[in-house]
Amino acid sequence: MRALIGTHYAKLALVRKNRNAGVVKTIHQNFIRTFRNAIENTASACVGCGKCYEVCPITDAAQIGGLNAQAITSSVRGILKGTQTDVNAEIWANSCVLSGECISKCDYGVNPRLMLAMARMVLSERKLDSQDRKSQGLGAFKALGNSVKVLSKMQLEREDLDRLGQGKTGKNAHTRRQPDYVFYTGCNVLKTPHIALLCLDIMDALNLHYEVLGGPSHCCGILQYRAGDIETSSKVATNSIEKFIRTGAKKVLSWCPTCQVQYAEFGLPTYEKVTNSKPFEMTPFVLFLETKIQELKPLLRNRVEQKIALHLHPGIHGLPEAARNLLRAVPGIEIIDLELPEIGLMSNSLSTVPRLKKNLQRDELKAAEAAGIDALAAVYHADHRELCAHERDMPFQIINFLEIIGAAMGIYRNDYFKSLKIKQDSEAILADCAPILSSHGISNDQARPIIESALLGEQPLPLRGQ
């Protein structure tokens, strides 16, 4: 009898699985059609006024400054419509650093940042055939997955990997009941996992009920999108959105700004139009934490006597001020304004204008040194990866700003990534990590190329004396 009951429930589960798969497939098909319509609507809504070009912070760095603003924005419309365009419009679209200053300047309901992202996708479709685009997206995704896997396992034991949703189940439920929140790591923060763990430590201290999702199995689809493979990108985004929905949480807290923009401006609006539903709100974790500042203040019991300069980017509206407000709540902290420009979504978004990025980082380190600060604190993981090794040569620390909040709360997480990168020697790093790599079944031959490319190779501004 028990065997019959078990068979019955197994069949029911299979029916539900097949029905859900059919629903997801239908959503996916409609998703592509809806996004294509969004491209057409954007091209129609834009009037080519040029205001977005006029406020763009990187036109000079991209060597397209001082052009006719109306002509270049009209040419971007031409890209979306599939008509002939000029080379300067293509350069502008491909140089976007996602700062977002343009969004508030449009009087016609167009998101120029999304418009340029759409233009990049259309250009990729025009220049490469479908298989080449798929191959590019797949190659980028595999490289990301390998680097996340190796770098996270070089630093974390299985317990912390499980906590970050990277165990066998691929998720971590902090509570047995339905979570109020999903904490969504994205992918790349797992290379600097102490940052993600500090987020969870702070949520625990606030007694929040959450589930952790993230890593390549919950990708936002940005790599396929950048490659112009809208079919795979939409499938990846839809699958991840469905996984968020299945948790039952109505609020998803995102860490990665790239994921936030990809979902907020592409994935979720399209999904909502297809399904005529709003399954959850997605909010950047730093903005969410600012809303909890009154609950947080009593937990900030330890004075942190430090002069801090913040490394910030304006791509997520309101985030720079939210980060400042959170640090102002820490007793003993003095925030020093280096009076430098804030540009882009994250440091890695400035890779489209590499000389500008290098100059900005050089100017920041010089200004921080002259100001006599105790620490330069970045918000995001990509910023930290690119900057942290400069601590070797500077008279101040380079940290993540959550480390300051953690210190005030009595919470500490070791930044293994920084300690490894400062070594600047792949063989020394392998020797240090040998026991933990062995415990995870990762060989030196697997780890070495990741160390050389994704850890040591990510150094836009060379270290002093290198």
Buried (B, 14 or more C-beta within 10 A) or exposed (E): EEEEEEEEEEEEEEEEEEEEEEEBEEBBBBBBEBBEEBBEEBBEBBBBBBBBBEBBBBBEBBEBEEBEBBBBBBBBBBBBBEEEBBEBBBBBBBBBBBBBBBBEBBEEEBBBBBBBBBBBBBBBBEEBEEEBBBBBBBEBBEBBBBBBBBBBBBBBEEEBBBBBBBBEEBBBBBEEEEBBBBBBBBBBBBBBBBBBBBBBBBBEBEEBBBBBBBBBBBBBBBBBBBBBBBBBBBBBBBBBBBBBBEBEBBBBBBBBBBBBBBBBBBBBBBBBBBBEEEBBEBBBBBBBBBEBBEEBEEBBEBEBEBBBBBBBBBBBBEBBEBBBBBBEBBEEBEBBEBEBEBBBBBBBBBBBBEEBBBEBBBEBBEBBBEBEBBBBBBBBBBBBBBBBBBBBEBEBBBBBBBBBBBBBBEBEBEBBBBBBBBBBEBEEBBEBBEEBBEEBEBEBEEBBBBBEEBBBEBBBBEBEEE
